[in-house]
Amino acid sequence: MGKIHILGLGPGDIDYLTIGVINRINSGDRNFLRTAKHPAIRYFKENNIPYESYDYVYDIKEDFTRVYEYIVDDLITKARNYKSINYIVPGNPMVAEKTVELLFKSEDKDIDIELLTGVSFIEPILELVKKDPVNGLKIVDGADFDINNIDINIDYIITQVYNRRVASNVKLVLSEVYGDEYEIYVVNRAGVKGEEKLYKIPIYELDRIDDIDSLTSIYIPKVDKIIKKLYDVADIIGTMKRLRSEKGCPWDRKQTHETIRQSIIEEAYEVVDAIDRKDEEGLIEELGDLLFQIVFHCQIASEEGRFNLYHITTKLNDKLIYRHPHVFGEKKVENSDEVVYNWNKLKYRQKGISTFTDTLKDIPHLPALMKSYKVQERAGQMGFDWDSVDGALSKVKEEYLEVMELINNIEGGDVEEIEEELGDLLFAVVNVCRFLNVNPEIALNKTVNKFIRRFEIMENESRKMGKKLEEMTLEEMDRLWDKAKLHKF
C-alpha cells in the first residue's frame, strides 16, 4: 500500500503557494517534481528542501505520451517503496496536467491519492487580459491544437505553447479560420510578479515573439457579435431559428419538409455544377446553400420535438465508424475496392437487407440516369454483368436496331412501345458508361452545357451577319454550328 500526495505549485510566484501545500512539502516525505523549470522552485532552494525532478525524462522519451506514462509508472513504484510521497506539479493539479489525469485513471488499487490544490495559470491570465469567464471559457492544449478545437463564439486559452514550433502550428490553424489580422493575446509568465508580459498582436505575428517558453499561453477572444465577419454552424442555427420565429420571415415560417424538399435536389445539382466549372468561390457558396437546407429541415423538426442537428451528426458519425472497421476496428483491407465491398455489406446488414432484389429496391428515387447506373452497378456486384465493354456496346447496337425497326414498322409510331424501346436504349448506353467509369449524369450535363455554349456562338454569329436564327435555313444554321464546334471549351 502506498500514498501519493499531489500538490499544486501555483502559476509562478511563491505567494501563490497555499499553506496546505507548504506544510506537505515540509512533511518529511520525498518530493518529486514533474519539472523544476518553474519560478516557485525558489522556495525549495531558499529553504534547503530536497527534491527530485523528472526533467530528465523529456530527453530520454520520444514523445510526451511516453514521458507522462513513464512518470506515472515511476511514481507508483516509488509510492510502494517509500509508502508516502509528494508529487508536485505547476499550477492547479486538475488543470492541464496529464500525469495527474493518468494517475487517477491508474488501475493500481493499492495506491491512495490525495490532492492539495493550487492556483492555476488561468486566474492570472484572466487578470492580465481583463476578461470575465462567466460567459464561457475554453481551455485547449497547444501541443495538439487543430481546427476542431476552435470555437469562434467563446473565449479560449491555448496552453502548452512552449516553443516557437508549437506557436507556428497554432498560428497556421488560427489563420485558416480567423484570418491573419485577427487580434489575440500572448501571455508569458502569468502569475510571476515582475516578469509577466502581455502582447496584443495580430495572428500573423504569433511566432515572431521572442518570449515563448514553457510559461506561454495564448488567449483568443470570441468574435464580436456587433462587427461580426465570421460565422460557424451555431450562428447558422441561430439565424434559422430567428427566421422561423414570430419576428422572422413569413415565407420561412410557413415552410414544411415537403414544401422545401425540391430545394435539396436543386442545391445538390448546383454544387455539382460548381465542381464541374472548377469555380471555387461558387462551390463555397453552393455548399453553404446545401448546408442551409439541412439546417432548415433540422429547425422544422426541432420545433415539432422530433429531432435536431445533434441527432443527425450522431447518426452520421455512428454510421461512419460502423462502416469503417478497417479504420476503427481490427479488420484489415488491401485496397479501395475491398473498402467499397465491405461498406455495402455492412450497410445491407444494418438495414436488414437479405436478398439481391432488396439491394436493387434499396436504391432511392434518384434521377433516372443515376438510378440506372446504380442498379447496374449493384447487379454487377452480384455477378450479373458483361465480361467486358464489348458486350455492353453490342447491347447498345441491338437496342438501337429495335428502336429503328419499331419506328419503320409502326404507322405513326406507338408512343408507349417507342418509349419502352428508347428506355432500353438509354439503359444500355448507361451500361457502357459504367464500364468506362463515366458518370452518365455528369457526362450528359456537360454535353447540355456544351450545346448551350455552341448555340450562343451560333446566335452571336448570326447577329454579325445581320440575320435572326429563326429566319435562317437549316443549312445555314448547320454551317454556323460547324463553326461553333471549332471552339474549345
Buried (B, 14 or more C-beta within 10 A) or exposed (E): EBBBBBBBBBBBBBEBBBEBBBEBBEEEBBBBBBBBBBBBBEBBEEEEEEBEBBEEBBEEBEEBEEBBBBBBEEBBEBBBEEEBBBBBBBBBBBBBBBBBEBBEEBEBEEBEBEBBBBBBBBBBBBEBBEBEBEEEBBBBBBBEBEEEBBBBBBBBBBBBBBBBEBBEBBBBBBBEBBEEEBEBBBBBBBBBEEBBBBBEBBBBBBBEBEEBEBBBBBBBBBBEEEEEEEEEEEBBBEBBBEBBEEEBEEEBEEBEEEEBEEBBEEBBBBBBBBBEEEEEEBBEBBBEBBEBBBBBBBBBBBEEEEBBBEEBEEEEEEEEEBBBBBEEEEEEBEEEEEBEEBBBEBBBEEEEBEEEEEBBEBBEEBEBBBBBBBBBBBBBBEEEBBEEBEEBBEBBEEBBEBBEEBBEEEEEEBEEEBEBBBEBBBBBBBBBBBBEEEBBBBBBBEEEBBEEEBBEBBEEBBEEEEEEBEEBEEEBBEBBBEEBEEEEE
